[in-house]
Amino acid sequence: MEEKIKTIKDLSIEEREEAFVDIARILEDAAREAFVEGNRNFAAFSTNMAEAIRVNADELARDKPQNAEHVIHQAVAMVAQFKTMHPYRLVSRAIH
């Protein structure tokens, strides 16, 4: 069975908005890990980007698909950069 891969242009507005909320959640998780590991600059930048995406998710979902795709690529690049720098996930996030 052949699956159809959806692009941002193929998604409905509701699906796009949901994707942006998911991306914001992923950025926030990366920010928490970075904060625990002591990378406060990345944590702040990632948190701000997540907040901007979450606040503007409705507009991004309704506007031009090219803009939405650009924002998604930027967020994915941020998370990829963090995972490259920190390939091993934290087992515990306790701060003492």
PyRosetta script that sets phi, psi and omega in degrees:
from pyrosetta import init, pose_from_sequence

init()
pose = pose_from_sequence("MEEKIKTIKDLSIEEREEAFVDIARILEDAAREAFVEGNRNFAAFSTNMAEAIRVNADELARDKPQNAEHVIHQAVAMVAQFKTMHPYRLVSRAIH")
pose.set_psi(1, 128.2)
pose.set_omega(1, -177.2)
pose.set_phi(2, -92.2)
pose.set_psi(2, 125.7)
pose.set_omega(2, 178.4)
pose.set_phi(3, -91.5)
pose.set_psi(3, 143.0)
pose.set_omega(3, 177.4)
pose.set_phi(4, -92.1)
pose.set_psi(4, 125.0)
pose.set_omega(4, 178.3)
pose.set_phi(5, -86.8)
pose.set_psi(5, 124.8)
pose.set_omega(5, -179.4)
pose.set_phi(6, -89.6)
pose.set_psi(6, 137.9)
pose.set_omega(6, 172.0)
pose.set_phi(7, -100.0)
pose.set_psi(7, 173.9)
pose.set_omega(7, -178.2)
pose.set_phi(8, -61.0)
pose.set_psi(8, -30.4)
pose.set_omega(8, 179.7)
pose.set_phi(9, -70.8)
pose.set_psi(9, -27.1)
pose.set_omega(9, -178.2)
pose.set_phi(10, -82.7)
pose.set_psi(10, -15.3)
pose.set_omega(10, -177.0)
pose.set_phi(11, -80.0)
pose.set_psi(11, 151.2)
pose.set_omega(11, 173.9)
pose.set_phi(12, -76.3)
pose.set_psi(12, 169.2)
pose.set_omega(12, -179.2)
pose.set_phi(13, -61.8)
pose.set_psi(13, -40.7)
pose.set_omega(13, 179.6)
pose.set_phi(14, -64.9)
pose.set_psi(14, -40.1)
pose.set_omega(14, 178.8)
pose.set_phi(15, -67.5)
pose.set_psi(15, -38.0)
pose.set_omega(15, 177.0)
pose.set_phi(16, -63.7)
pose.set_psi(16, -45.4)
pose.set_omega(16, -179.1)
pose.set_phi(17, -62.6)
pose.set_psi(17, -40.8)
pose.set_omega(17, 177.5)
pose.set_phi(18, -63.4)
pose.set_psi(18, -38.2)
pose.set_omega(18, 177.8)
pose.set_phi(19, -63.7)
pose.set_psi(19, -40.0)
pose.set_omega(19, 179.0)
pose.set_phi(20, -66.5)
pose.set_psi(20, -38.2)
pose.set_omega(20, 177.3)
pose.set_phi(21, -64.9)
pose.set_psi(21, -40.3)
pose.set_omega(21, 177.5)
pose.set_phi(22, -63.9)
pose.set_psi(22, -41.8)
pose.set_omega(22, 179.0)
pose.set_phi(23, -64.1)
pose.set_psi(23, -41.0)
pose.set_omega(23, 177.8)
pose.set_phi(24, -62.2)
pose.set_psi(24, -39.6)
pose.set_omega(24, 178.7)
pose.set_phi(25, -64.2)
pose.set_psi(25, -41.1)
pose.set_omega(25, 178.8)
pose.set_phi(26, -64.7)
pose.set_psi(26, -41.5)
pose.set_omega(26, 177.6)
pose.set_phi(27, -63.9)
pose.set_psi(27, -39.4)
pose.set_omega(27, 178.5)
pose.set_phi(28, -65.5)
pose.set_psi(28, -38.8)
pose.set_omega(28, 176.8)
pose.set_phi(29, -63.3)
pose.set_psi(29, -43.9)
pose.set_omega(29, 178.0)
pose.set_phi(30, -63.3)
pose.set_psi(30, -37.0)
pose.set_omega(30, 179.3)
pose.set_phi(31, -65.4)
pose.set_psi(31, -40.8)
pose.set_omega(31, 178.1)
pose.set_phi(32, -63.0)
pose.set_psi(32, -44.3)
pose.set_omega(32, 178.5)
pose.set_phi(33, -62.6)
pose.set_psi(33, -42.7)
pose.set_omega(33, -179.8)
pose.set_phi(34, -64.5)
pose.set_psi(34, -38.5)
pose.set_omega(34, 179.3)
pose.set_phi(35, -64.0)
pose.set_psi(35, -44.1)
pose.set_omega(35, 179.5)
pose.set_phi(36, -64.2)
pose.set_psi(36, -36.6)
pose.set_omega(36, -179.8)
pose.set_phi(37, -78.8)
pose.set_psi(37, -5.9)
pose.set_omega(37, 176.6)
pose.set_phi(38, 96.1)
pose.set_psi(38, 4.6)
pose.set_omega(38, 179.4)
pose.set_phi(39, -92.3)
pose.set_psi(39, 76.6)
pose.set_omega(39, -173.4)
pose.set_phi(40, -70.0)
pose.set_psi(40, -29.5)
pose.set_omega(40, 178.6)
pose.set_phi(41, -66.3)
pose.set_psi(41, -47.2)
pose.set_omega(41, 177.7)
pose.set_phi(42, -63.7)
pose.set_psi(42, -40.3)
pose.set_omega(42, 179.9)
pose.set_phi(43, -60.1)
pose.set_psi(43, -44.1)
pose.set_omega(43, 179.8)
pose.set_phi(44, -66.6)
pose.set_psi(44, -44.9)
pose.set_omega(44, -179.0)
pose.set_phi(45, -64.2)
pose.set_psi(45, -43.4)
pose.set_omega(45, -179.4)
pose.set_phi(46, -66.4)
pose.set_psi(46, -40.1)
pose.set_omega(46, 177.9)
pose.set_phi(47, -63.8)
pose.set_psi(47, -43.3)
pose.set_omega(47, 179.0)
pose.set_phi(48, -64.6)
pose.set_psi(48, -40.7)
pose.set_omega(48, 178.8)
pose.set_phi(49, -65.2)
pose.set_psi(49, -42.0)
pose.set_omega(49, 178.8)
pose.set_phi(50, -62.1)
pose.set_psi(50, -43.2)
pose.set_omega(50, 179.6)
pose.set_phi(51, -64.5)
pose.set_psi(51, -42.2)
pose.set_omega(51, 178.8)
pose.set_phi(52, -63.3)
pose.set_psi(52, -41.3)
pose.set_omega(52, 179.0)
pose.set_phi(53, -66.2)
pose.set_psi(53, -43.9)
pose.set_omega(53, -178.5)
pose.set_phi(54, -63.9)
pose.set_psi(54, -42.6)
pose.set_omega(54, -179.2)
pose.set_phi(55, -67.2)
pose.set_psi(55, -36.8)
pose.set_omega(55, -175.9)
pose.set_phi(56, -102.2)
pose.set_psi(56, 15.2)
pose.set_omega(56, -176.7)
pose.set_phi(57, -58.2)
pose.set_psi(57, -40.6)
pose.set_omega(57, -179.3)
pose.set_phi(58, -63.8)
pose.set_psi(58, -47.0)
pose.set_omega(58, 179.6)
pose.set_phi(59, -65.6)
pose.set_psi(59, -41.8)
pose.set_omega(59, 179.4)
pose.set_phi(60, -63.4)
pose.set_psi(60, -36.9)
pose.set_omega(60, -179.4)
pose.set_phi(61, -70.4)
pose.set_psi(61, -30.8)
pose.set_omega(61, -176.1)
pose.set_phi(62, -91.7)
pose.set_psi(62, -25.8)
pose.set_omega(62, -177.3)
pose.set_phi(63, -77.3)
pose.set_psi(63, -164.4)
pose.set_omega(63, -177.5)
pose.set_phi(64, -58.3)
pose.set_psi(64, 133.6)
pose.set_omega(64, 178.3)
pose.set_phi(65, -61.1)
pose.set_psi(65, -27.7)
pose.set_omega(65, 179.0)
pose.set_phi(66, -64.4)
pose.set_psi(66, -39.7)
pose.set_omega(66, 178.2)
pose.set_phi(67, -65.8)
pose.set_psi(67, -42.3)
pose.set_omega(67, 179.0)
pose.set_phi(68, -62.6)
pose.set_psi(68, -42.5)
pose.set_omega(68, 180.0)
pose.set_phi(69, -64.2)
pose.set_psi(69, -38.5)
pose.set_omega(69, 178.6)
pose.set_phi(70, -63.8)
pose.set_psi(70, -43.6)
pose.set_omega(70, 179.2)
pose.set_phi(71, -63.4)
pose.set_psi(71, -41.6)
pose.set_omega(71, 179.3)
pose.set_phi(72, -63.0)
pose.set_psi(72, -43.1)
pose.set_omega(72, 178.7)
pose.set_phi(73, -62.3)
pose.set_psi(73, -39.2)
pose.set_omega(73, 178.7)
pose.set_phi(74, -64.5)
pose.set_psi(74, -43.5)
pose.set_omega(74, 180.0)
pose.set_phi(75, -65.8)
pose.set_psi(75, -42.2)
pose.set_omega(75, 178.6)
pose.set_phi(76, -63.8)
pose.set_psi(76, -38.6)
pose.set_omega(76, 178.3)
pose.set_phi(77, -64.4)
pose.set_psi(77, -39.0)
pose.set_omega(77, 177.9)
pose.set_phi(78, -61.5)
pose.set_psi(78, -48.8)
pose.set_omega(78, -178.5)
pose.set_phi(79, -66.1)
pose.set_psi(79, -40.4)
pose.set_omega(79, 179.0)
pose.set_phi(80, -63.1)
pose.set_psi(80, -40.1)
pose.set_omega(80, 178.4)
pose.set_phi(81, -63.0)
pose.set_psi(81, -43.4)
pose.set_omega(81, 179.7)
pose.set_phi(82, -64.8)
pose.set_psi(82, -44.3)
pose.set_omega(82, -179.2)
pose.set_phi(83, -66.8)
pose.set_psi(83, -28.8)
pose.set_omega(83, 176.0)
pose.set_phi(84, -69.6)
pose.set_psi(84, -41.3)
pose.set_omega(84, 179.4)
pose.set_phi(85, -72.6)
pose.set_psi(85, -30.1)
pose.set_omega(85, -177.0)
pose.set_phi(86, -131.6)
pose.set_psi(86, 78.9)
pose.set_omega(86, -173.8)
pose.set_phi(87, -70.6)
pose.set_psi(87, -17.7)
pose.set_omega(87, -177.7)
pose.set_phi(88, -105.9)
pose.set_psi(88, 124.9)
pose.set_omega(88, -179.9)
pose.set_phi(89, -70.7)
pose.set_psi(89, 150.3)
pose.set_omega(89, 177.4)
pose.set_phi(90, -73.8)
pose.set_psi(90, 140.4)
pose.set_omega(90, 176.5)
pose.set_phi(91, -83.8)
pose.set_psi(91, -38.5)
pose.set_omega(91, -179.0)
pose.set_phi(92, -131.0)
pose.set_psi(92, 143.1)
pose.set_omega(92, 179.2)
pose.set_phi(93, -109.8)
pose.set_psi(93, 21.3)
pose.set_omega(93, -178.7)
pose.set_phi(94, -70.1)
pose.set_psi(94, 134.9)
pose.set_omega(94, 177.2)
pose.set_phi(95, -113.3)
pose.set_psi(95, 124.4)
pose.set_omega(95, -178.1)
pose.set_phi(96, -108.5)
pose.dump_pdb("model.pdb")
